[in-house]
Amino acid sequence: MKPTGIHHVSICVRDTAEAITFYTDVLGFTLLNTRPDFGFPGAWLEAGGEQLHLMEREPSVSVGEHFAVHVEDLDEAVADIRAAGWRVDPVDHVLGAGRQAFLHDPSGNFIELNQPDAVA
């Protein structure tokens, strides 16, 4: 088997409408209208060709689970998120991991923003 990439990540959210607003207005995802009726609320979103699937269920307690969103300019992303009223915490550069910042969505899901190191 040779994977070609990640198609989607699914996360649990307490309130689908609140999560859609956060992911579209704050993080810039696009809402897709292709989600089938699974018998419970949720939504599918897209960014950069990959999808984030929201499932309305009580999120579990995080013990480090997270997903990372690739950004071109971490400083700009942090400034935009803070301007929208959200807390986001940049961390010191980690060689091999690039520049990173971390935040939580309205349901408490842990999100990494990642600006990879430039390839020389």
C-alpha positions as CSV (number, residue, x, y, z in Angstrom):
1,M,0.0,0.0,0.0
2,K,1.2,3.5,-0.8
3,P,-1.0,6.3,0.7
4,T,-1.4,9.4,-1.4
5,G,-2.5,11.7,1.4
6,I,-5.1,12.3,4.1
7,H,-8.6,12.6,2.7
8,H,-10.3,13.9,5.9
9,V,-10.1,14.1,9.6
10,S,-13.3,13.7,11.8
11,I,-13.8,15.4,15.1
12,C,-16.6,15.7,17.6
13,V,-18.2,19.1,18.3
14,R,-20.9,20.1,20.8
15,D,-22.7,22.4,18.4
16,T,-22.5,22.1,14.7
17,A,-23.6,25.6,13.8
18,E,-21.1,27.1,16.3
19,A,-18.3,24.9,14.9
20,I,-19.1,25.8,11.3
21,T,-18.9,29.5,12.2
22,F,-15.5,29.0,13.9
23,Y,-14.0,26.9,11.1
24,T,-15.3,29.1,8.3
25,D,-15.1,32.6,9.7
26,V,-11.9,32.2,11.9
27,L,-9.9,29.5,10.2
28,G,-11.1,30.1,6.6
29,F,-12.4,26.6,5.8
30,T,-15.2,26.3,3.1
31,L,-18.5,24.5,4.0
32,L,-19.2,21.7,1.6
33,N,-22.8,20.7,0.7
34,T,-22.1,17.1,0.0
35,R,-22.6,15.5,3.5
36,P,-25.1,12.6,3.4
37,D,-27.7,12.3,6.1
38,F,-26.2,10.1,8.8
39,G,-29.0,10.5,11.2
40,F,-27.1,12.9,13.4
41,P,-26.0,16.6,12.9
42,G,-22.6,17.4,11.4
43,A,-20.9,19.1,8.5
44,W,-18.1,18.6,6.0
45,L,-15.6,21.4,5.5
46,E,-12.6,21.8,3.1
47,A,-9.3,23.5,3.1
48,G,-6.5,23.0,0.6
49,G,-8.0,19.9,-0.9
50,E,-8.4,18.1,2.5
51,Q,-11.6,17.8,4.5
52,L,-12.6,18.2,8.1
53,H,-15.7,16.3,9.1
54,L,-17.7,17.6,12.1
55,M,-19.8,15.2,14.1
56,E,-22.2,16.6,16.7
57,R,-21.4,14.5,19.7
58,E,-19.7,15.3,23.0
59,P,-16.0,15.5,22.4
60,S,-13.8,13.2,24.5
61,V,-11.2,14.5,26.9
62,S,-8.1,15.3,24.9
63,V,-4.8,13.7,25.9
64,G,-2.8,15.3,23.1
65,E,-5.0,14.4,20.1
66,H,-4.9,17.2,17.6
67,F,-4.8,18.0,13.9
68,A,-2.6,20.5,12.1
69,V,-3.6,23.1,9.6
70,H,-0.9,24.2,7.1
71,V,-0.5,28.0,6.9
72,E,1.7,30.0,4.6
73,D,2.3,32.8,7.2
74,L,2.0,31.9,10.8
75,D,2.4,35.5,12.1
76,E,-0.5,36.6,9.8
77,A,-2.7,33.6,10.9
78,V,-2.0,34.3,14.6
79,A,-2.9,38.0,14.1
80,D,-6.1,37.2,12.2
81,I,-7.3,34.7,14.9
82,R,-6.5,37.1,17.7
83,A,-8.4,39.8,15.9
84,A,-11.4,37.5,15.8
85,G,-11.2,37.3,19.6
86,W,-9.7,33.8,20.0
87,R,-6.7,32.8,22.0
88,V,-3.8,31.3,20.0
89,D,-0.4,30.5,21.5
90,P,2.7,30.4,19.3
91,V,5.6,28.2,20.5
92,D,9.3,28.3,20.0
93,H,10.5,27.0,16.6
94,V,11.1,23.3,16.6
95,L,13.7,22.2,14.1
96,G,12.1,19.7,11.7
97,A,8.6,20.7,12.7
98,G,8.6,24.3,11.5
99,R,6.8,27.2,13.2
100,Q,3.7,26.3,15.2
101,A,0.9,27.8,17.2
102,F,-1.9,26.1,19.1
103,L,-5.5,26.9,19.9
104,H,-8.8,25.3,20.8
105,D,-12.1,25.4,18.9
106,P,-15.4,26.1,20.7
107,S,-15.8,22.4,21.7
108,G,-12.2,22.2,23.1
109,N,-10.6,20.4,20.2
110,F,-6.9,21.1,20.0
111,I,-5.6,22.6,16.7
112,E,-2.1,23.1,15.6
113,L,-1.2,25.8,13.0
114,N,1.9,24.8,11.1
115,Q,4.2,26.8,8.9
116,P,6.8,24.3,7.7
117,D,10.4,25.2,7.4
118,A,11.5,26.4,4.0
119,V,13.2,23.7,2.0
120,A,16.7,24.9,0.9
